[in-house]
C-alpha cells in the first residue's frame, strides 16, 4: 500500500467549493473499493492549533491505496475537481517507515513498511485531544513550534486537522531521517512536550508516523 498526500491552495472565491468537498468527498472515497483509508484535511499554520491558526486557502487529502492504482486515482474526477479550483498543488507519494498509535481507531500505515531508507522523509502526527485538556495543550504548543521551525534539516511543515478544535496534527518534510530524529529526541521543547503528554494524558487517541518520500511535486 502507498500513501498519497495532496495539499491544494485556492482563492477565497473558491472557498464554498472547498467546503462542499470537505462535506461530500467522504462519500466518493467510501465507495472507492481500492482506498483502504482516507482523511479530508483542513490546514493551518501549526503555531497554536487553535481556530485562529486555520488557513481557509489551503486544503488537503490523504489516502491509502495500492501502488498500482495511483495513476487511476490521480486522474479521478475527485482530484480533477480539486485541481480546477487550485492555484497550487503539493502531491506526495509516501511509503511508511514506521507508525505508532491509532487514527480513528485503526492503524492505517502498518502495511508495506520500508527499511534502510536514505532519502528525504515525511512525518505525520495527529491526535484527538480530550476536550478538558485543550487549553493546556494549546499552551504547550508554541515553544515546540519555535523549536521545529529552527531545526536544521526541516524542509517544510504544515498544521493539519479534521476539525477546527480537538482533532489536530502536523505534516512535515525533512531532508533525512536523522534530522527528524534530532528534533524528536534531542530538542528540549519537544522532549518537554513528550513528558507532558505522559504526565497529563491529554490525548484520547494519538498517532505518529514516518514515511519515505518516494515522489513529490509542488510545495506548501
MOPE-V969866 format. One record per residue. N is the residue number from 1. OMEGA is omega as a letter, one per 40 degrees, with the letter a starting at -180 (* if undefined). Layout:
# MOPE-V969866
n-><N & N>
omega-><OMEGA & OMEGA>
This chain:
# MOPE-V969866
n-><1 & 2 & 3 & 4 & 5 & 6 & 7 & 8 & 9 & 10 & 11 & 12 & 13 & 14 & 15 & 16 & 17 & 18 & 19 & 20 & 21 & 22 & 23 & 24 & 25 & 26 & 27 & 28 & 29 & 30 & 31 & 32 & 33 & 34 & 35 & 36 & 37 & 38 & 39 & 40 & 41 & 42 & 43 & 44 & 45 & 46 & 47 & 48 & 49 & 50 & 51 & 52 & 53 & 54 & 55 & 56 & 57 & 58 & 59 & 60 & 61 & 62 & 63 & 64 & 65 & 66 & 67 & 68 & 69 & 70 & 71 & 72 & 73 & 74 & 75 & 76 & 77 & 78 & 79 & 80 & 81 & 82 & 83 & 84 & 85 & 86 & 87 & 88 & 89 & 90 & 91 & 92 & 93 & 94 & 95 & 96 & 97 & 98 & 99 & 100 & 101 & 102 & 103 & 104 & 105 & 106 & 107 & 108 & 109 & 110 & 111 & 112 & 113 & 114 & 115 & 116 & 117 & 118 & 119 & 120 & 121 & 122 & 123 & 124 & 125 & 126 & 127 & 128 & 129 & 130 & 131 & 132 & 133 & 134 & 135 & 136 & 137 & 138 & 139 & 140 & 141 & 142 & 143 & 144 & 145 & 146 & 147 & 148 & 149 & 150 & 151 & 152 & 153 & 154 & 155 & 156 & 157 & 158 & 159 & 160 & 161 & 162 & 163 & 164 & 165 & 166 & 167 & 168 & 169 & 170 & 171 & 172 & 173 & 174 & 175 & 176 & 177 & 178 & 179 & 180 & 181 & 182 & 183 & 184 & 185 & 186 & 187 & 188 & 189 & 190 & 191 & 192 & 193 & 194 & 195 & 196 & 197 & 198 & 199 & 200 & 201 & 202 & 203 & 204 & 205 & 206 & 207 & 208 & 209 & 210 & 211 & 212 & 213 & 214 & 215 & 216 & 217 & 218 & 219 & 220>
omega-><a & i & i & i & i & i & i & i & a & i & a & i & i & a & i & i & i & i & i & i & a & a & a & i & a & a & i & a & i & a & i & a & a & a & a & i & i & i & i & a & i & a & i & a & a & a & a & a & i & i & i & i & a & i & a & a & a & a & a & i & i & i & i & a & i & a & a & a & a & a & a & i & a & i & a & i & a & a & i & i & i & a & i & a & a & i & i & i & i & i & i & i & a & i & a & i & i & i & i & i & a & i & a & i & i & i & a & a & a & a & i & i & a & i & i & i & a & a & i & a & i & i & i & i & i & a & i & a & i & a & a & i & a & a & i & i & a & a & a & a & a & i & i & i & i & i & a & a & i & a & i & i & i & i & i & i & a & i & i & i & i & i & a & a & i & i & a & i & i & i & a & a & a & a & a & i & a & i & i & i & i & i & a & a & a & i & a & a & a & i & i & i & i & i & i & i & i & a & a & i & a & i & i & i & i & i & i & a & i & a & i & i & a & a & i & i & a & a & i & *>
